[in-house]
Amino acid sequence: MLIGVPMYNFSIPASLKAWIDRLTFPGAYVDPDTGSSLLRDTRVVVVTARGGGYGPGTPREAYDFLRFTHAETTRSGDVPALAAFQEMASRSLAAARTAMTDLATSAHYR
Ligand SMILES: Cc1cc2nc3c(=O)[nH]c(=O)nc-3n(C[C@H](O)[C@H](O)[C@H](O)COP(=O)(O)O)c2cc1C
């Protein structure tokens, strides 16, 4: 699935946010018979257009302040179905901590 999105007021349009909320609502896109996600084979690519420039070297570079660092399978300690992923959770958390330390010590974020 390919989505073209403009930047509006330094964010995504409210309609895209509403769509994301709807898609991700627990149980909303689950096959009631099998319990599996109806979107399991769906991949989404978002292509954005922005009126301004926020890339490296532009005056607004600092505006693009969002970075994502993911710590995953965080529920493996208390959700039985995820118990097999506890080692993955530890690795993911360690990698996220390293990424955050690198970010915190990089010149750009000081
Ligand atoms: C309501 C509105 C808010 C916008 N806010 C931003 C913004 O915060 N930053 C930016 O770079 N461009 C902003 N733009 C410009 C759009 O991101 C830009 O025009 C983009 O190319 C959208 O595609 P379009 O012009 O084909 O609709 C805004 C445009 C509109 C209409």
The ligand as an SDF file (V2000), in Angstrom:
LIG
                    3D

 31 33  0  0  0  0  0  0  0  0999 V2000
   -2.6810   23.5860    5.8720 C   0  0  0  0  0  0  0  0  0  0  0  0
   -1.2760   23.3860    5.3490 C   0  0  0  0  0  0  0  0  0  0  0  0
   -0.2260   23.2790    6.2560 C   0  0  0  0  0  0  0  0  0  0  0  0
    1.0740   23.1130    5.7990 C   0  0  0  0  0  0  0  0  0  0  0  0
    2.0830   22.9990    6.6990 N   0  0  0  0  0  0  0  0  0  0  0  0
    3.3560   22.8070    6.2620 C   0  0  0  0  0  0  0  0  0  0  0  0
    4.4190   22.7000    7.1900 C   0  0  0  0  0  0  0  0  0  0  0  0
    4.2630   22.7570    8.3930 O   0  0  0  0  0  0  0  0  0  0  0  0
    5.6610   22.5100    6.7190 N   0  0  0  0  0  0  0  0  0  0  0  0
    5.9100   22.3910    5.3860 C   0  0  0  0  0  0  0  0  0  0  0  0
    7.0550   22.1720    5.0260 O   0  0  0  0  0  0  0  0  0  0  0  0
    4.9240   22.4920    4.4680 N   0  0  0  0  0  0  0  0  0  0  0  0
    3.6570   22.7120    4.8720 C   0  0  0  0  0  0  0  0  0  0  0  0
    2.6500   22.8170    3.9720 N   0  0  0  0  0  0  0  0  0  0  0  0
    2.9600   22.6790    2.5420 C   0  0  0  0  0  0  0  0  0  0  0  0
    2.7310   21.2440    2.0490 C   0  0  0  0  0  0  0  0  0  0  0  0
    3.4340   20.3000    2.8020 O   0  0  0  0  0  0  0  0  0  0  0  0
    3.1720   21.1570    0.5810 C   0  0  0  0  0  0  0  0  0  0  0  0
    2.4010   22.0050   -0.2070 O   0  0  0  0  0  0  0  0  0  0  0  0
    3.1360   19.7420    0.0950 C   0  0  0  0  0  0  0  0  0  0  0  0
    3.8200   19.6900   -1.1290 O   0  0  0  0  0  0  0  0  0  0  0  0
    1.7020   19.2410   -0.0170 C   0  0  0  0  0  0  0  0  0  0  0  0
    1.4170   18.7880   -1.3090 O   0  0  0  0  0  0  0  0  0  0  0  0
    0.4740   19.6570   -2.2900 P   0  0  0  0  0  0  0  0  0  0  0  0
    1.0330   21.0340   -2.3270 O   0  0  0  0  0  0  0  0  0  0  0  0
    0.5650   18.9270   -3.5780 O   0  0  0  0  0  0  0  0  0  0  0  0
   -0.9030   19.5860   -1.6970 O   0  0  0  0  0  0  0  0  0  0  0  0
    1.3380   23.0140    4.3980 C   0  0  0  0  0  0  0  0  0  0  0  0
    0.2640   23.1130    3.5030 C   0  0  0  0  0  0  0  0  0  0  0  0
   -1.0230   23.3060    3.9650 C   0  0  0  0  0  0  0  0  0  0  0  0
   -2.1520   23.4150    2.9540 C   0  0  0  0  0  0  0  0  0  0  0  0
  1  2  1  0
  2  3  1  0
  2 30  2  0
  3  4  2  0
  4  5  1  0
  4 28  1  0
  5  6  2  0
  6  7  1  0
  6 13  1  0
  7  8  2  0
  7  9  1  0
  9 10  1  0
 10 11  2  0
 10 12  1  0
 12 13  2  0
 13 14  1  0
 14 15  1  0
 14 28  1  0
 15 16  1  0
 16 17  1  0
 16 18  1  0
 18 19  1  0
 18 20  1  0
 20 21  1  0
 20 22  1  0
 22 23  1  0
 23 24  1  0
 24 25  2  0
 24 26  1  0
 24 27  1  0
 28 29  2  0
 29 30  1  0
 30 31  1  0
M  END
$$$$
